[in-house]
Every structure is written in C-alpha cells, then in structure tokens.
Amino acid sequence: MNILSNLIPKAYAVAASNPGVTPVTNLTSADITTIANNIANWMLFVLIAIAGVLVTIAAFQYLLSGGEEKKVAAAKNKIIYAAVGIAVGILARSIAGLVDLIV
C-alpha cells in the first residue's frame, strides 16, 4: 500500500479539525514530485555551498602549512573530500532527474 494514501487522509483530518486551516484537497502526484525536486535542488545548493567553504578553508590551510608534510596532506585530503562530496551530490541529483524522466 502506498505511504501517501495513508498520510494524506490523516493530514486532511488534522487540517480540517483546526479552525483557520484550509486543507489541500487537490494535491496530485505531480505536485508532490515538484516539492521533492525543489527540496533536492535546495539540498544540492547547500551541499555545494558547504563544500565551497571547505575548499576555501583547505586552500588557506595549504597556503599556511609552511611545507609541513602532515599539514599539506591534510589540506589536500580536505579538498579531495569536498570535490568527492560535490560529485556525489551532483550525481545523486542527476540520477533523481533521470528516474523522474523515466517514470
């Protein structure tokens, strides 16, 4: 059984029992897909912003390492981890878009 078929009637009942709340009666799967896509887009934006900050911090650590091998290696690893994080985020968003096109 679909999870949404269980949640939507319950949400409608809760909204109907609260005065001043207008329940949404014509919510379609396309609307839910749009909401999910918007959330995924924002999450990707936040991921890229955080990764950009981490790359900037790692770049400063690299510049200020003074040639010490451990500090240089730590800074390089942070840059690599940030790049991998961005790649995974973009790949996940691309796969979600691909699945949306197929379905």
C-alpha positions as CSV (number, residue, x, y, z in Angstrom):
1,M,0.0,0.0,0.0
2,N,1.2,3.5,-0.8
3,I,2.5,5.5,2.1
4,L,0.9,8.7,0.7
5,S,-2.5,7.0,0.7
6,N,-2.2,6.6,4.4
7,L,-0.7,10.0,5.2
8,I,-2.9,12.3,3.1
9,P,-6.3,11.3,4.7
10,K,-4.7,11.8,8.2
11,A,-3.2,15.1,7.3
12,Y,-6.6,16.2,5.8
13,A,-8.4,15.2,9.1
14,V,-5.9,17.1,11.2
15,A,-6.2,20.2,9.0
16,A,-10.0,20.0,8.9
17,S,-10.1,19.8,12.7
18,N,-8.1,23.0,13.2
19,P,-10.0,26.3,12.7
20,G,-8.5,28.7,10.2
21,V,-6.6,25.9,8.3
22,T,-7.7,25.3,4.8
23,P,-7.0,21.7,3.8
24,V,-5.4,20.9,0.4
25,T,-7.9,18.7,-1.4
26,N,-6.4,18.7,-5.0
27,L,-2.8,17.6,-4.3
28,T,-1.6,15.5,-7.1
29,S,1.5,13.3,-7.5
30,A,2.9,16.0,-9.9
31,D,2.7,18.5,-7.0
32,I,4.5,16.1,-4.7
33,T,7.2,15.4,-7.3
34,T,7.7,19.2,-7.7
35,I,8.0,19.6,-4.0
36,A,10.6,16.7,-3.8
37,N,12.5,18.2,-6.7
38,N,12.6,21.7,-5.0
39,I,13.9,20.1,-1.8
40,A,16.5,18.2,-3.7
41,N,17.6,21.3,-5.5
42,W,18.0,23.2,-2.3
43,M,19.9,20.4,-0.7
44,L,22.3,20.3,-3.6
45,F,22.7,24.1,-3.3
46,V,23.5,23.8,0.4
47,L,25.9,20.9,-0.3
48,I,27.8,22.9,-2.9
49,A,27.9,26.0,-0.6
50,I,29.3,24.0,2.3
51,A,31.8,22.3,0.0
52,G,32.9,25.6,-1.3
53,V,33.6,26.9,2.2
54,L,35.5,23.7,3.0
55,V,37.6,24.1,-0.2
56,T,38.4,27.7,0.8
57,I,39.4,26.7,4.3
58,A,41.6,23.8,3.0
59,A,43.2,26.2,0.5
60,F,44.2,28.6,3.3
61,Q,45.5,25.6,5.3
62,Y,47.5,24.6,2.3
63,L,48.9,28.0,1.9
64,L,49.7,28.4,5.6
65,S,51.2,24.9,6.0
66,G,54.7,26.1,5.6
67,G,55.7,23.0,3.7
68,E,55.0,20.6,6.6
69,E,54.0,17.3,5.1
70,K,51.2,16.5,7.5
71,K,49.5,19.8,7.1
72,V,49.9,19.7,3.3
73,A,48.4,16.2,3.2
74,A,45.5,17.2,5.5
75,A,44.7,20.2,3.3
76,K,44.8,18.1,0.1
77,N,42.6,15.5,1.6
78,K,40.0,18.1,2.6
79,I,40.0,19.4,-1.0
80,I,39.6,15.9,-2.3
81,Y,36.8,15.1,0.1
82,A,34.9,18.3,-0.8
83,A,35.3,17.5,-4.5
84,V,34.0,14.0,-4.0
85,G,31.1,15.4,-2.0
86,I,30.2,17.7,-4.8
87,A,30.5,14.9,-7.4
88,V,28.2,12.6,-5.3
89,G,25.7,15.4,-4.8
90,I,25.5,16.2,-8.5
91,L,25.4,12.5,-9.4
92,A,22.6,11.9,-6.9
93,R,20.6,14.8,-8.3
94,S,21.2,13.7,-11.9
95,I,20.0,10.2,-11.1
96,A,16.9,11.6,-9.5
97,G,16.2,13.6,-12.6
98,L,16.8,10.6,-14.8
99,V,14.4,8.5,-12.8
100,D,11.8,11.3,-13.0
101,L,12.2,11.3,-16.8
102,I,11.8,7.5,-17.0
103,V,8.8,7.3,-14.7
